[in-house]
Amino acid sequence: MANVIENPEVGEQVAVALAGGVIAIAASGFFVREVMKVDVNTKPKNNTDKAGNEIITDEKLTTIESLRVMVNEGAISFLNTEYFYVGIFAFVLSVALGFILIQDGDEFAGLYTAINLLVGATLSAAAGYFGMLIATAANTRTTLACVDSMTEGLKVSFASGAVMANAVVGLGILGVSLMYLIFESSSANGNDRVEFQ
C-alpha cells in the first residue's frame, strides 16, 4: 500500500473505486428494501375488476404464497448444487494456474493469481446467490403489485433487477480495488506494478 499512499493520484483513483463499490452495494440494499415493501400476506388495494369481483381472493393469496415458497426452495437447492460443483472447479483451476504461472523471479506470482481467481469467483457467486433470492422474492410481489397497477408492478420488477445489477458492480469494484491494495505492495520492485495514467 506504500505506493498508493506515496502517490496521491493512484490513491485518489483507488479511493474513488472503493467509494463507487460501497455506493453500489448501498444502492443494492435500498432496492432490496423497495422490493420487500410489498406485503405478500395482504391483498392489493385495487382488488376488484370492472364487474366488481375480487381479483385476489384469500385462496389465491394462499396459492401465490405457496408457489413463492416452492420456487424459492427450488432456486436455493439449484444454487447450492451448482455452486458446489463450480466451487470445486474454481479451486482446481486456481491450483492449476498457481503452479502454471510460477515464475523464476517471483515464485508467488502464481499464488497471487490463484487467490484473485478464488476471490473473484466467490464474489461473483455471492452476487448471483443474492440476486436469485431477491428475484424469487420479487415474483410474488410483482404479481400483487400489478393488480394495483402496471406501474407499481414495473417499480417492483425494476427494483428487483437493480439489486442484482448493483450487487455485481459493487462487489466487482470492491474486489478488484481491495486486491490491488493488498497485492500492490507485495512486489519487491515497482516494475510490475499497475501504472495509472
C-alpha positions as CSV (number, residue, x, y, z in Angstrom):
1,M,0.0,0.0,0.0
2,A,3.0,2.2,0.2
3,N,2.8,3.1,-3.4
4,V,-0.8,4.2,-3.0
5,I,0.0,6.3,0.0
6,E,3.0,7.9,-1.7
7,N,1.3,8.5,-5.0
8,P,-1.7,10.8,-4.4
9,E,-3.0,10.2,-8.0
10,V,-3.1,6.4,-7.5
11,G,-4.6,6.8,-4.0
12,E,-7.4,9.0,-5.3
13,Q,-8.2,6.6,-8.1
14,V,-8.4,3.6,-5.7
15,A,-10.4,5.7,-3.2
16,V,-12.9,6.6,-5.9
17,A,-13.2,2.9,-6.9
18,L,-13.7,1.8,-3.3
19,A,-16.3,4.6,-2.8
20,G,-18.1,3.5,-6.0
21,G,-18.3,-0.1,-4.8
22,V,-19.7,1.0,-1.5
23,I,-22.3,3.2,-3.2
24,A,-23.3,0.3,-5.5
25,I,-23.7,-2.0,-2.5
26,A,-25.7,0.6,-0.6
27,A,-28.0,1.1,-3.7
28,S,-28.5,-2.6,-3.8
29,G,-29.6,-2.5,-0.2
30,F,-32.0,0.3,-1.0
31,F,-33.6,-1.6,-3.8
32,V,-34.0,-4.7,-1.6
33,R,-36.0,-2.6,0.8
34,E,-38.1,-1.3,-2.1
35,V,-38.9,-4.9,-3.2
36,M,-39.7,-6.1,0.3
37,K,-42.1,-3.2,1.0
38,V,-44.8,-5.2,-0.8
39,D,-46.6,-7.4,1.8
40,V,-47.2,-10.9,0.4
41,N,-49.8,-11.6,3.0
42,T,-52.0,-8.6,2.2
43,K,-54.4,-8.2,-0.7
44,P,-53.7,-5.4,-3.2
45,K,-55.6,-2.1,-2.6
46,N,-57.3,-2.1,-6.0
47,N,-58.5,-5.7,-5.8
48,T,-61.7,-5.6,-7.8
49,D,-62.2,-5.9,-11.6
50,K,-64.6,-3.9,-13.7
51,A,-67.5,-6.2,-12.7
52,G,-66.8,-5.7,-9.0
53,N,-65.4,-9.2,-8.5
54,E,-62.4,-9.7,-6.1
55,I,-59.3,-10.4,-8.2
56,I,-57.1,-11.9,-5.4
57,T,-59.2,-14.0,-3.1
58,D,-57.8,-15.5,0.2
59,E,-57.5,-18.8,-1.6
60,K,-55.5,-17.2,-4.5
61,L,-53.3,-15.4,-2.0
62,T,-52.5,-18.7,-0.2
63,T,-51.7,-20.3,-3.5
64,I,-49.5,-17.5,-4.6
65,E,-47.6,-17.7,-1.3
66,S,-47.2,-21.5,-1.5
67,L,-45.9,-21.1,-5.1
68,R,-43.4,-18.5,-3.9
69,V,-42.1,-20.8,-1.2
70,M,-41.7,-23.7,-3.7
71,V,-39.9,-21.6,-6.3
72,N,-37.6,-20.1,-3.6
73,E,-36.7,-23.6,-2.2
74,G,-36.1,-24.9,-5.7
75,A,-33.9,-21.9,-6.6
76,I,-31.8,-22.4,-3.4
77,S,-31.5,-26.1,-4.0
78,F,-30.3,-25.5,-7.5
79,L,-27.8,-22.8,-6.5
80,N,-26.4,-25.0,-3.7
81,T,-25.9,-27.9,-6.1
82,E,-24.5,-25.6,-8.8
83,Y,-22.1,-23.8,-6.6
84,F,-20.8,-27.0,-5.0
85,Y,-19.5,-28.1,-8.4
86,V,-18.5,-24.7,-9.6
87,G,-16.6,-24.3,-6.3
88,I,-14.7,-27.5,-6.9
89,F,-13.9,-26.4,-10.5
90,A,-12.7,-22.9,-9.3
91,F,-10.5,-24.4,-6.7
92,V,-8.9,-26.9,-9.1
93,L,-8.4,-24.2,-11.7
94,S,-6.8,-21.8,-9.2
95,V,-4.4,-24.5,-8.0
96,A,-3.5,-25.4,-11.6
97,L,-3.0,-21.7,-12.5
98,G,-0.9,-21.2,-9.3
99,F,1.5,-23.9,-10.5
100,I,1.5,-22.9,-14.2
101,L,2.2,-19.3,-13.5
102,I,5.2,-19.7,-11.1
103,Q,8.0,-17.5,-12.4
104,D,11.7,-17.7,-11.8
105,G,11.9,-14.2,-10.4
106,D,8.7,-14.3,-8.5
107,E,7.6,-17.6,-7.0
108,F,4.5,-16.1,-5.6
109,A,3.1,-14.8,-9.0
110,G,1.0,-18.0,-9.4
111,L,-0.3,-17.8,-5.9
112,Y,-1.4,-14.2,-6.4
113,T,-3.3,-15.2,-9.5
114,A,-4.9,-18.2,-7.7
115,I,-6.1,-16.0,-4.8
116,N,-7.5,-13.4,-7.1
117,L,-9.4,-16.1,-9.1
118,L,-10.9,-17.5,-5.9
119,V,-11.9,-14.1,-4.6
120,G,-13.5,-13.2,-7.9
121,A,-15.4,-16.4,-8.1
122,T,-16.6,-16.1,-4.5
123,L,-17.8,-12.5,-5.1
124,S,-19.5,-13.5,-8.3
125,A,-21.2,-16.4,-6.7
126,A,-22.3,-14.2,-3.8
127,A,-23.9,-11.7,-6.2
128,G,-25.6,-14.5,-8.1
129,Y,-27.0,-16.1,-5.0
130,F,-28.2,-12.8,-3.6
131,G,-29.8,-11.9,-6.9
132,M,-31.6,-15.2,-7.2
133,L,-33.0,-14.8,-3.7
134,I,-34.3,-11.4,-4.5
135,A,-35.7,-12.5,-7.9
136,T,-37.7,-15.3,-6.3
137,A,-38.9,-12.9,-3.5
138,A,-39.9,-10.3,-6.2
139,N,-42.0,-12.7,-8.3
140,T,-45.0,-12.8,-5.9
141,R,-44.6,-9.1,-5.0
142,T,-44.6,-8.1,-8.7
143,T,-47.8,-10.1,-9.3
144,L,-49.6,-8.5,-6.4
145,A,-48.3,-5.0,-7.3
146,C,-49.6,-5.4,-10.9
147,V,-53.1,-5.9,-9.5
148,D,-52.9,-2.3,-8.2
149,S,-51.4,-1.0,-11.5
150,M,-48.8,-2.0,-14.1
151,T,-46.7,1.0,-12.9
152,E,-46.5,-0.4,-9.4
153,G,-45.6,-3.9,-10.8
154,L,-42.9,-2.3,-13.0
155,K,-41.4,-0.5,-10.0
156,V,-41.1,-3.8,-8.1
157,S,-39.6,-5.7,-11.0
158,F,-37.2,-2.8,-11.8
159,A,-36.0,-2.7,-8.2
160,S,-35.5,-6.5,-8.2
161,G,-33.3,-6.3,-11.3
162,A,-31.4,-3.3,-9.9
163,V,-30.5,-5.4,-6.8
164,M,-28.5,-7.9,-8.9
165,A,-27.0,-5.2,-11.2
166,N,-25.7,-3.1,-8.3
167,A,-24.5,-6.2,-6.3
168,V,-22.4,-7.4,-9.3
169,V,-20.9,-3.9,-10.0
170,G,-20.3,-3.1,-6.3
171,L,-18.8,-6.5,-5.4
172,G,-16.7,-6.5,-8.5
173,I,-15.3,-3.0,-8.0
174,L,-14.6,-3.6,-4.3
175,G,-13.0,-6.9,-5.1
176,V,-10.6,-5.5,-7.7
177,S,-9.8,-2.4,-5.6
178,L,-9.1,-4.4,-2.5
179,M,-7.0,-7.0,-4.3
180,Y,-5.0,-4.1,-5.9
181,L,-4.4,-2.6,-2.5
182,I,-3.3,-6.0,-1.0
183,F,-1.0,-7.1,-3.8
184,E,0.3,-3.7,-5.0
185,S,2.8,-3.7,-2.1
186,S,3.7,-7.4,-2.4
187,S,6.3,-6.9,-5.2
188,A,9.9,-6.3,-4.2
189,N,10.3,-3.8,-7.0
190,G,7.9,-1.4,-8.8
191,N,8.5,-2.7,-12.3
192,D,5.4,-5.0,-12.4
193,R,3.1,-2.7,-10.6
194,V,0.0,-1.3,-12.3
195,E,0.7,2.1,-13.8
196,F,-2.2,4.6,-13.8
197,Q,-2.3,7.3,-16.4
